[in-house]
Amino acid sequence: MESFSPQLIGIIAVFALFCVLFLFIGLRLGTRYGRKREAAEWEAHKLEDVVKARLRQSRAVIGGLVSEQMAPLLPGFPFDPGDCRFVGKPVDFIVFKGMNGKDIGEVIFLEVKSGSGRNLNDQERRLRETVLAGRVRWAEFYI
């Protein structure tokens, strides 16, 4: 039985060390690449979900705005459509009740709500409180 020379054992040891080092570096790089790829895929999917949610929300808002302006033409609307003037913000309509008959008997601030958003926002709530408290007056401006 032949014995291996110390030089051959040294060369085999260095070769084995390089193999282990190469495998370790490959594992680290592969793990890092995999994590980056997974994060990029997750971000792309997350971004896609955000875009879809924003589009749904945008469609709902546009649909609400259109339905608010079309409200006087819908069946069951409680006022004469000719008496209504669209304002938009902070209130949807001002109704001049009786204006079509040339006898305005009442002025009504009308907020139209559609879909699930049936709560007044802060500005609409403050306007309602102002009107209900009677803090409404007439003013004229001459040029």
N, C-alpha and C positions, 0 to 999 in steps of 0.2 A: 504494500500500500504506500502510495506516494504521499508525501506531505506537501501542503501548499507553501509556497515561499511567502515571506512577509510582504513582499511587494505586491503579489497577486491578491493577498487578503486586503491590503490597503486599497488597491484599485477597486475591488468588489465592494468594500465598505463605502468608498467615495461614490461609486455608481449607485449603490442602494440609497445613500443619503440624498443624492441628486433626484432619484426617483421619488422618494418620500417628499422632498421639498417641492418638486414639480406637481405632485398630486395635491399637496396642501395649497399651493398657490392657485392651481386650477379650481379646486373646491371653493376657495375664497372668491375668486373672480366670477365663477358661475353663480354662486349665491348672491353676490352683489348685483350681477346682471339680471338675475331672476327677480330680485326685489324691485329693481328699477323698472323692469318690464311690467311687473304686477302693479306697481304704483301708477305707471303711465296708463295701463288698461283701466284701472279703477278710476283715475281722474277723467279719462275720456268717457267712461260710462256715466260717471257722476255729472259731468258737464252736459252730456246728452239728456239726462234726467232733468237737470236744471232748465235747459232750453225748452224741453217739452212742457214743463210746469209753467214757465213764463209765457209760452204761447197759449196754453189753456187759459191762464189768467188774463192775458191780453184779449183773447176772444170773448171772455166773459164780460170784461169791462166795456168793450165795444158794443157787445150785444145789449148791455144795460143802458148805455148812452142812447143807442138807437131806440130801444123800447121806451125810454123816458120821453123822447121827443115825439114818438108815435102814440103815446098814451091817450091824448084827446080823441084819437080816431078809433080807439078800441071800444068794443061793446061794454056797457056797464060803467063808462066814465061818467062821474057824477056832475059834470059841468058842461055847458055849451062850449064846444071847441072854438067857436068864434070869439068867445070871451077870454080865451087863454093866450098869454104871451110867454113864450119860452125865454127864460133868463139863463138857466144853466148853473150858475154859481152865484151866490151860496144857496139859492133855492131854484128848483126846476122851473116853476111857472108862477106868474102872478095872474090871478083870475080876476077880471073886472066883471063881476056878476051883473048881468043886465046890459052890458055894453052893446050887444047886437040889437037890443030893443031901444037903444039910445037913452037908457035910464039906469045908470050904474048905481046899484043899491048897496054893494058890498065889495070890498077888496080883500082877496084871499091869497095868502102865500101858500103855494102848494108844492110839496116835495113828493116826488114819485119814487117808489122803491120797487125793485124787481129782484127775482132770485132769492138767494138766502140772505143777502145783505139788507135786512130790514131795520137796522138800528141807525139812528141819526149820528152823524159825526159831530165833533165838538162845535164846529162853526154852525152847523144846522141847528144844533141844540140851543146854542146861544141866541140865534135869530128867533127861534120859537119862543124862548123865554122873554125876549125883548118885545115881541108882538103881543104875547099874552099879558105882559105887564102894562101894555098900552103906551109904550115909549115909541110911538109912531107919529110922524107929523108930516105936514105938507110944506114944500119949499119950491121956490121958483128961481130961475137963473136967467137973466136977460143979457143978451150980447149987444 
